[in-house]
Amino acid sequence: MIKLIAIDMDGTLLDSKKQVPEENIKALRQAADQDVKIVICTGRPKSGVVPIFEQLGLETKEEYAILDNGCTIYKANDWSLLAYESLSSGDIDCLAESAETYPEISVTYFDSDHYYILGEEVPDLVSYDAGLVFTTPTPTTLEHLKNSSVPIFQGMFMGDASALDRFQAEQEERLSQVFSTVRSQSCIYEAMPKGTTKASALAKLTEKLGLESKEIMAIGDAANDIEMLQFAGISVAMGNAGEAVKAICNHVTTSHDEAGVARAIEQLVLKK
C-alpha cells in the first residue's frame, strides 16, 4: 500500500508553462484525503516552492518538502527546517576554484533565503533562472559566503550548453570525488555535499515517519530524480522523461503537459 508520494516539480508536477495542471491538484488532494503523505522533491530552493505548494491546498495537512536536491527537508505547513546538509568553507572555495578559468560559467550558491551569484555582475541566464524560482540573484563574495552565519546548502554552475559541456568534461572527475554532482538541465550543473541526493533525504524522512521504501511511490523525469526513483518501491517516469529515467522505472505515465502526475496517482493510488 502506498503511504507517501514523492514528486519532482519541473518537468513532472509542473507543465511546460511552469503551471500546475488542475487535474494534478485534484489528484493530490484526493490522495492526501486518504492519508497519503505528499512530498515535493525538487532541486529548487524554498522561494521556488512555497508559492506552488500554496496552490495545492494542502496547508491543513502535515506534508513535507525535500528541496535543494536533497540538502534540505522542510515541514510544508509552516516551512520549518527539519534537517539539512551544508557546504563547508573548503567546499565553497573548491567550487569557486573549479570555475576560475571558465569566464563563461557562473557560480551560484544557495541558503534558505538567498540565491547568490559569485561576483559583481548577474548574467541574463542567472537572472532568468532566479525568476523561475520567484527571487532575484544577490551578487556576493567568497568571504561573505564562508563567513555566513547561516548554512550554504549547495552550489550550481550555469552557462550555455556547449560551455557547460566543456566544463563538465574537464571538471567532473575532480568534483565528483568531493561532491554529489548532477547535470540537472542543459544549462545547469549542480554540486551538493557528498552523499546528498533526493534519495538520501527521502530515506531520512521515511525513517522519521516510520515508513518503508516499499510504501513509497516516486514520480520524476530527470537525472536528479534517478536515485529517488530507485529508492522508491514504486517508481514512475513521466512521458517526457529521457530513456535513461524510463529504463529504471516500474511505470511510465503521460507527459507533464498531459497531467501525468494525476494519471499515475489515479491508477496506482486511487485505483480509478
C-alpha positions in Angstrom: 0.0 0.0 0.0 1.4 3.4 -1.0 1.6 5.7 2.0 3.8 8.5 0.6 4.2 10.1 -2.9 7.5 11.8 -3.7 7.0 14.2 -6.6 9.5 16.1 -8.6 8.4 19.6 -9.7 9.9 20.8 -13.0 9.0 18.5 -15.9 6.8 16.5 -13.5 4.3 18.3 -11.3 4.6 21.5 -13.4 3.7 21.6 -17.1 5.9 23.2 -19.8 4.5 26.6 -18.9 5.6 26.1 -15.2 2.0 25.8 -14.1 0.3 23.0 -12.0 -2.5 21.4 -14.1 -5.8 21.4 -12.2 -6.0 17.6 -12.6 -2.8 17.2 -10.7 -4.1 19.4 -7.9 -7.3 17.4 -7.7 -5.5 14.0 -7.6 -3.1 15.2 -4.9 -5.9 16.5 -2.7 -7.7 13.2 -3.1 -4.6 11.2 -2.2 -4.0 13.4 0.9 -7.6 12.9 2.0 -6.7 9.2 2.1 -3.9 10.0 4.5 -1.2 9.5 1.8 1.8 11.9 2.5 2.6 14.3 -0.3 6.3 15.2 -0.5 7.6 17.7 -3.1 11.2 16.7 -4.0 13.0 19.2 -6.1 16.2 21.0 -6.9 14.5 24.3 -6.3 15.2 26.4 -3.3 12.4 27.3 -0.9 11.5 30.5 -2.7 10.6 28.5 -5.8 8.4 26.0 -4.0 6.3 27.9 -1.4 4.0 29.7 -4.0 3.5 26.4 -5.9 2.7 24.4 -2.7 0.1 27.0 -1.7 -1.8 26.3 -4.9 -2.1 22.6 -3.9 -4.4 23.5 -0.9 -2.7 21.1 1.4 -1.8 23.6 4.2 -4.0 21.9 6.7 -2.3 18.5 6.2 1.1 17.5 7.6 3.1 17.4 4.4 6.8 17.8 3.7 9.2 19.1 1.1 12.7 18.0 0.1 14.4 20.9 -1.6 17.8 21.9 -2.9 18.3 18.4 -4.4 18.1 16.8 -1.0 20.1 19.3 1.0 17.0 20.4 3.0 13.9 18.8 4.5 11.1 21.2 5.4 7.7 20.7 7.1 5.5 22.3 4.5 2.7 23.6 6.6 4.9 26.2 8.4 8.2 25.8 6.4 10.2 25.0 9.4 13.6 23.4 8.5 13.7 19.9 9.9 17.2 18.8 8.6 19.9 19.9 6.2 23.3 19.2 4.7 25.6 22.1 4.0 28.8 23.0 2.2 31.9 23.6 4.3 34.1 26.7 3.8 36.5 24.4 1.9 33.7 23.2 -0.3 32.7 26.8 -1.1 36.3 27.6 -2.1 36.6 24.4 -4.2 33.5 25.2 -6.3 34.7 28.7 -7.0 38.2 27.5 -7.9 36.8 24.9 -10.3 35.3 27.7 -12.4 38.2 30.2 -12.2 39.4 29.6 -15.8 35.9 29.4 -17.3 34.7 33.0 -17.6 31.6 31.9 -19.4 30.4 29.8 -16.3 28.6 31.4 -13.4 28.9 30.0 -9.9 25.8 30.3 -7.7 25.1 29.3 -4.1 22.0 28.9 -2.0 21.0 29.3 1.6 17.4 29.2 2.9 16.6 32.7 1.7 19.2 33.8 -0.9 20.1 32.9 -4.5 23.8 34.1 -4.5 26.0 34.6 -7.5 29.7 34.9 -7.1 31.0 38.2 -8.5 29.6 41.7 -9.2 27.6 41.0 -12.4 24.5 39.0 -12.9 24.3 37.3 -16.4 20.9 37.1 -18.1 20.8 33.3 -17.7 21.2 33.6 -13.9 18.5 36.3 -13.7 16.1 34.2 -15.8 16.7 31.1 -13.7 16.2 33.1 -10.5 13.0 34.5 -11.9 11.7 31.0 -12.4 12.0 30.4 -8.6 10.5 33.8 -7.7 13.6 35.5 -6.5 16.4 37.8 -7.7 20.2 36.9 -7.6 22.3 38.5 -4.9 25.9 39.3 -6.0 28.4 38.1 -3.3 32.0 37.4 -2.4 33.7 34.2 -1.2 34.5 35.9 2.1 30.8 36.6 2.7 29.8 33.1 1.9 32.5 31.5 4.0 31.7 33.8 7.0 28.0 33.5 6.7 26.2 32.6 10.0 23.6 30.6 8.0 24.3 27.3 6.2 25.0 27.3 2.4 23.3 24.3 1.1 24.6 23.7 -2.5 26.4 25.3 -5.4 25.4 25.5 -9.0 27.3 26.1 -12.2 25.5 27.8 -15.0 26.3 28.5 -18.7 25.1 27.8 -22.2 25.1 24.1 -23.1 28.3 24.0 -25.0 30.3 25.9 -22.4 28.9 23.7 -19.6 29.6 20.5 -21.7 33.3 21.5 -21.7 33.3 22.5 -18.0 31.7 19.2 -17.0 34.0 17.1 -19.2 37.1 18.7 -17.7 36.0 19.1 -14.1 33.5 16.4 -13.3 36.1 13.7 -12.3 37.6 16.1 -9.7 34.3 17.5 -8.5 32.5 14.1 -8.1 35.2 13.0 -5.7 34.2 15.8 -3.3 30.5 16.4 -4.0 27.4 14.7 -5.2 27.0 16.2 -8.7 24.3 16.1 -11.4 23.6 17.8 -14.7 20.0 18.6 -14.0 19.5 20.7 -17.1 21.4 21.5 -20.2 22.5 24.9 -18.7 22.8 23.8 -15.0 25.4 21.5 -13.3 24.8 21.1 -9.6 27.0 20.2 -6.6 25.7 19.1 -3.2 27.6 17.9 -0.1 29.0 14.4 -0.8 26.3 11.7 -0.5 23.4 14.2 -0.7 20.6 13.4 -3.1 16.8 13.5 -3.2 17.0 9.8 -2.2 19.2 10.4 0.8 16.8 13.0 2.1 13.8 10.8 1.3 15.4 7.9 3.3 15.8 10.2 6.3 12.2 11.4 6.1 10.7 8.0 5.6 12.6 6.7 8.7 11.3 9.7 10.7 7.8 8.8 9.5 8.2 5.1 10.2 7.7 4.1 6.6 9.5 1.6 4.4 10.7 2.2 0.8 8.1 -0.3 -0.5 5.4 2.1 0.7 6.8 5.0 -1.3 5.9 6.0 -4.9 8.2 8.4 -6.6 7.5 10.3 -9.8 10.2 12.1 -11.8 11.6 12.9 -15.2 15.3 13.9 -15.0 18.8 12.8 -13.9 18.5 14.3 -10.5 15.4 12.1 -9.9 17.2 8.8 -10.6 18.3 7.9 -7.1 14.9 8.8 -5.7 13.2 6.6 -8.2 15.5 3.8 -7.4 14.8 4.2 -3.7 11.1 4.0 -4.0 9.2 0.8 -4.1 7.1 2.1 -7.0 8.8 4.3 -9.5 7.0 6.3 -12.2 8.7 8.1 -15.1 7.0 10.9 -16.8 6.2 10.5 -20.5 8.5 13.4 -21.2 11.4 11.8 -19.3 14.6 10.6 -21.0 15.1 7.0 -21.8 17.6 6.6 -19.0 15.0 7.5 -16.5 12.2 5.4 -18.1 14.5 2.4 -18.1 14.8 2.2 -14.3 11.1 2.8 -13.5 8.3 0.3 -12.9 5.8 2.5 -14.7 5.6 5.3 -17.3 2.8 7.8 -17.2 1.8 10.5 -19.6 3.8 13.8 -20.0 3.8 16.8 -17.8 1.6 18.6 -20.4 -0.9 15.7 -20.1 -1.2 15.8 -16.3 0.9 12.7 -15.9 1.1 13.0 -12.1 -2.7 12.8 -11.9 -2.8 9.8 -14.2 -0.2 8.0 -12.1 -2.0 8.8 -8.8 -5.3 7.8 -10.2 -4.0 4.4 -11.5 -1.7 3.4 -8.7 -3.0 5.2 -5.5 -6.7 6.0 -6.0 -7.2 2.9 -8.2 -9.5 4.6 -10.6 
